[in-house]
Amino acid sequence: MKKMKIVQAFALLFLAMGFVACDTEPVDPVLLDNIGNNPGGSTGSFTVNFNGETYTATNTLAVINDGMLIVSGLRGSQGESVSFAVPNPAVGTFSGDDVLMYYQPVGTDYQYINFGSEGSSGSVNITNIDALNQKVSGTFSFTGWWSNDEEDLEPIEFTAGAFTNISYTGTIPGGGGNPTDDLFTAVLDGADYPIANVAVAVADGGLGETISINGLDAVQNKVVLTIDASLTPGTYQITGNILEDVVGARYVTESPESMYMATTGSIVINSKTEERIAGTYSFSATNGTEVVNFTGTYDVDYSF
């Protein structure tokens, strides 16, 4: 089961709407009874295409909590919904491990979620945040994999998603800064690299949990460190062998879209408790034609 910091905020939505984002565990039917009883804040529009039709929400719900934006479009009163969550919302694109997205069909305790055996999928592009009137707009898309591993269902493509002037409750993090006490610094090819936000995820890939630490700049480019959650303080080498390395790193850019995978380097764990992990890192990464070099520090909470 994937456990992400954004799930902390999504829990508020689960209580109001009655579903749980989990890879293989069914939803408590008692929670499902709450769907349709929430007065919501039906405003704006929410649409997405899948299975040959356009899904048009009849009600919308959006909240911001602990720096997370959660938006959901509901259809009818039987619990059908499409939802997503992004950390530290700002105008820009959020993708991959930074977003949680899923579709809850009617009459089942399981969901189509944007995490599967092939990794993560999808993106949310926030095009406008009206903080004065508390409305948010943008687009989204994702591939949804069925959350019950015992049922061999084909994934569903959700395309041309759009949310326009959806009213939200809560407060956008001031200045787009990091609302938590997580720290992440980066130096790119000898020059300071501006980190605006930090997002942390813990995922279970079947061979043990992995801590993913994401340092994002203002336009959602990101430096990503991955660390085997079982590791103790020490120095761990990056060799470029993603199947055998217990640590890894990459640099992902949005425009142009490119991924630089680390081929050499190391991640140092200076301290690690049940709640926080801190240390330093350095690595060289390539997208096949260019090479970038990063160094930096991290000190983050992964206890969720």
C-alpha positions in Angstrom: 0.0 0.0 0.0 1.4 3.4 -0.9 1.7 5.9 2.0 2.2 9.5 1.0 2.3 12.7 2.9 -0.6 14.0 0.7 -2.8 11.2 2.1 -2.8 13.1 5.4 -4.8 15.9 3.8 -6.8 13.4 1.7 -8.1 11.9 4.9 -10.3 14.9 5.4 -11.9 14.3 2.1 -12.3 10.6 2.9 -14.3 11.5 6.0 -16.6 13.7 4.1 -17.0 11.5 1.0 -16.3 8.0 2.4 -13.5 6.5 0.5 -9.9 5.4 1.2 -7.0 5.5 -1.3 -5.4 2.1 -0.8 -4.0 -0.4 -3.3 -5.7 -3.5 -2.1 -7.8 -2.7 1.0 -11.6 -2.2 0.6 -13.4 0.9 1.9 -15.4 0.8 5.2 -19.0 0.6 4.0 -20.0 2.8 6.9 -18.0 5.6 5.4 -19.6 5.1 2.0 -23.0 5.9 3.6 -21.7 9.5 4.1 -21.5 10.2 0.3 -24.3 12.5 -0.9 -25.0 13.8 2.6 -22.2 16.4 2.4 -23.6 19.8 1.4 -20.4 20.3 -0.6 -19.7 23.6 -2.3 -21.1 22.7 -5.7 -19.5 25.4 -7.8 -17.6 25.7 -11.1 -17.2 22.8 -13.4 -15.3 19.4 -13.3 -15.1 17.1 -16.3 -12.9 14.3 -17.6 -13.1 11.8 -20.5 -12.9 8.0 -19.9 -14.5 4.8 -21.2 -15.8 6.7 -24.3 -17.8 9.3 -22.4 -17.4 12.6 -20.7 -17.8 12.5 -16.9 -19.4 15.7 -15.7 -19.5 16.2 -11.9 -22.8 17.2 -10.4 -21.1 18.4 -7.2 -17.6 19.5 -6.3 -15.5 19.6 -3.1 -12.1 21.1 -2.6 -10.0 21.7 0.6 -6.5 22.8 1.5 -5.0 21.3 4.6 -1.4 21.2 5.8 -0.3 22.6 2.4 -2.2 20.0 0.3 -4.9 20.8 -2.2 -7.6 18.1 -2.7 -10.2 18.5 -5.4 -13.0 16.0 -6.1 -15.8 16.0 -8.7 -18.8 13.8 -7.6 -21.6 12.5 -9.9 -24.9 11.6 -8.4 -25.5 10.5 -4.9 -24.1 6.9 -5.0 -20.5 7.7 -4.4 -19.1 8.0 -7.9 -16.2 10.5 -7.9 -12.9 11.5 -9.5 -10.4 13.1 -7.1 -6.8 14.3 -7.0 -4.4 15.8 -4.4 -1.3 18.0 -4.9 1.2 19.3 -2.4 2.0 23.0 -1.9 -0.5 24.2 -4.6 0.7 26.9 -7.0 0.3 27.8 -10.7 2.2 25.1 -12.5 2.3 21.4 -13.3 2.5 18.5 -10.7 3.2 15.0 -11.9 4.4 11.5 -11.0 5.0 10.8 -7.3 3.8 14.3 -6.4 0.1 13.7 -7.1 -2.5 11.2 -5.9 -5.3 10.7 -8.4 -8.2 8.2 -8.5 -11.7 7.3 -9.7 -14.2 5.7 -7.4 -16.9 3.8 -9.4 -20.4 3.1 -8.0 -21.1 -0.2 -6.3 -17.6 -1.3 -5.3 -15.2 -0.8 -2.5 -12.2 -0.4 -4.8 -10.8 2.4 -6.9 -8.8 3.1 -10.1 -5.7 4.9 -8.8 -2.7 6.4 -10.5 -0.2 4.0 -8.9 0.3 0.5 -10.3 3.0 -2.1 -11.0 4.4 0.1 -13.7 4.9 3.1 -11.4 2.9 6.3 -11.2 1.1 8.3 -13.9 -0.7 11.5 -14.5 -0.3 15.2 -14.0 -2.3 18.2 -12.7 -1.7 21.6 -14.3 -3.0 24.4 -12.1 -3.6 27.3 -14.4 -5.2 29.8 -11.9 -5.6 30.3 -8.2 -7.9 33.1 -7.2 -6.9 33.4 -3.5 -9.3 36.4 -3.0 -12.4 34.4 -4.0 -10.9 31.0 -3.1 -11.3 29.4 -6.5 -8.9 27.1 -8.4 -8.8 26.1 -12.1 -6.7 23.8 -14.2 -6.5 20.5 -16.2 -5.5 16.9 -15.4 -5.1 13.4 -16.8 -3.9 10.0 -15.6 -3.9 6.3 -16.0 -5.9 4.5 -13.3 -5.0 1.0 -12.2 -7.6 -1.2 -10.4 -6.7 -1.3 -6.7 -7.7 -4.9 -6.1 -4.7 -7.0 -7.2 -6.9 -10.2 -7.2 -9.0 -8.9 -10.1 -7.2 -8.6 -13.4 -8.9 -5.5 -14.8 -7.5 -3.3 -17.6 -6.3 0.2 -16.6 -8.4 3.1 -17.6 -7.1 6.3 -19.3 -8.6 9.5 -17.9 -8.0 12.3 -20.4 -8.9 16.0 -21.0 -9.7 16.5 -17.4 -10.7 20.1 -16.5 -11.7 21.9 -13.3 -12.8 25.5 -13.6 -13.5 28.0 -10.7 -13.8 25.2 -8.1 -14.4 26.8 -4.7 -12.0 25.6 -1.9 -11.7 26.0 1.8 -8.4 26.5 3.6 -5.5 28.7 2.8 -2.9 28.5 0.1 0.6 28.3 1.6 1.9 31.9 1.8 4.3 32.9 -1.0 4.4 29.3 -2.3 6.8 28.4 0.4 7.1 25.2 2.3 4.5 25.0 5.1 6.3 22.3 7.0 9.7 22.2 8.7 11.2 19.9 6.0 14.4 21.2 4.6 16.1 20.5 1.2 19.0 22.4 -0.4 20.5 21.9 -3.8 23.5 23.1 -5.8 23.4 22.5 -9.5 26.8 22.6 -11.4 28.3 24.8 -8.7 25.4 27.3 -8.5 22.7 27.5 -5.8 19.5 25.9 -7.0 16.3 27.4 -5.6 14.1 24.9 -3.9 10.6 26.3 -3.3 8.8 23.2 -1.9 9.5 19.8 -0.4 7.3 16.7 -0.9 8.0 13.4 0.8 6.5 10.0 0.0 6.9 6.5 1.3 6.0 3.6 -1.0 6.1 -0.1 -0.7 7.2 -1.7 -4.0 6.9 -5.2 -2.7 10.6 -5.6 -1.7 10.4 -3.1 1.2 9.5 0.6 1.7 11.3 3.4 -0.1 11.5 7.0 1.1 11.2 9.5 -1.8 12.3 13.0 -1.1 11.4 15.6 -3.7 12.8 19.2 -3.8 10.7 21.3 -6.2 11.5 24.7 -7.7 8.9 27.3 -8.5 8.0 25.8 -11.9 7.9 22.2 -10.6 11.3 21.0 -11.8 12.5 18.6 -9.1 15.4 16.9 -7.6 14.4 13.4 -6.2 16.3 11.2 -3.8 15.2 7.6 -3.1 16.3 5.8 0.0 15.6 2.3 1.2 13.6 2.9 4.4 15.5 0.1 6.2 18.8 1.8 6.0 20.7 3.1 9.0 23.1 6.1 9.2 26.0 5.7 6.8 27.2 6.4 3.3 25.5 4.6 0.3 26.7 4.6 -3.2 24.8 5.3 -6.4 26.0 3.2 -9.3 23.2 3.6 -11.8 22.0 0.1 -11.2 18.4 0.8 -10.1 17.7 -2.9 -9.4 20.6 -3.3 -6.9 21.3 0.2 -5.5 19.6 0.9 -2.2 19.7 4.7 -2.9 19.1 6.6 -6.1 18.5 10.1 -7.5 17.2 11.9 -10.5 16.5 15.4 -11.8 13.2 16.0 -13.7 12.4 19.1 -15.8 9.0 20.2 -17.0 9.9 22.4 -20.0 11.4 20.8 -21.9 10.3 17.5 -20.4 13.4 15.5 -19.5 14.6 13.1 -16.9 18.2 12.9 -15.8 19.0 9.6 -14.0 21.9 9.5 -11.6 24.8 7.2 -12.7 27.3 8.0 -9.9 27.3 9.6 -6.5 26.3 8.9 -3.0 23.6 9.6 -0.4 24.8 10.1 3.2 22.4 9.4 6.1 23.6 11.5 9.1 20.7 10.8 11.4 17.5 8.7 11.2 14.7 8.2 13.7 11.2 6.8 13.4 10.0 10.2 12.2 12.9 12.1 10.5 15.8 11.4 8.2 18.6 13.8 7.5 21.9 13.9 5.6 23.7 15.0 2.4 23.9 13.9 -1.2 25.9 14.3 -4.4 25.4 12.8 -7.8 25.9 13.1 -11.5 23.0 12.4 -13.8 22.3 12.3 -17.5 19.4 12.3 -19.9 21.4 10.6 -22.5 22.9 13.8 -24.0 23.6 16.2 -21.1 25.1 15.7 -17.7 24.2 17.6 -14.5 25.9 17.5 -11.1 24.0 18.1 -7.8 25.0 18.4 -4.2 22.9 19.3 -1.2 21.3 18.5 2.1 18.0 17.1 3.4 16.2 16.9 6.7 12.6 15.7 6.4 9.7 14.0 8.2 8.7 10.7 6.7 6.4 9.4 9.5 3.0 9.1 7.8 
